[in-house]
Amino acid sequence: MRKKIDGVSKLFTLDACRHGGMTELEEAELTDGQGRALSGHKTAQAYRGYAKETMMRALAATRKRHAHLLAQKELDQQNADGAASPRDEMQTSPTSKTSVRSQG
């Protein structure tokens, strides 16, 4: 097929396309399981041979880690400040009878 298309490099192979596709799956932040489901690899070890570790992938992992740390810090701060008062809970609870009366 490569010989039939003018200007295509001799390095172009279907295997090279497969490797590039697997790298794109990783950069799209799919899990290994999701990537294996799309690629047809039965084992994580076989999939890892195709899914290259790229800077984009490392940056995505760093962003996720940072977001998790920020969320945990906020949760810890809320816990340190104490639980919400019962009055706050009544005003925000959609199922509370008291909440319904205070709105209407």
Number of C-alpha atoms within 10 A of each C-alpha: 6 13 9 7 8 7 8 12 10 8 8 10 13 10 10 12 11 14 17 14 16 22 21 18 21 21 19 13 15 12 11 18 14 13 23 20 12 11 15 11 16 11 11 12 10 12 20 16 10 19 21 17 12 12 10 15 18 11 12 15 13 12 12 11 12 12 12 12 12 12 12 12 12 12 12 11 11 12 11 9 9 8 10 10 8 8 10 11 13 16 14 11 12 11 9 12 10 13 17 14 8 9 7 5
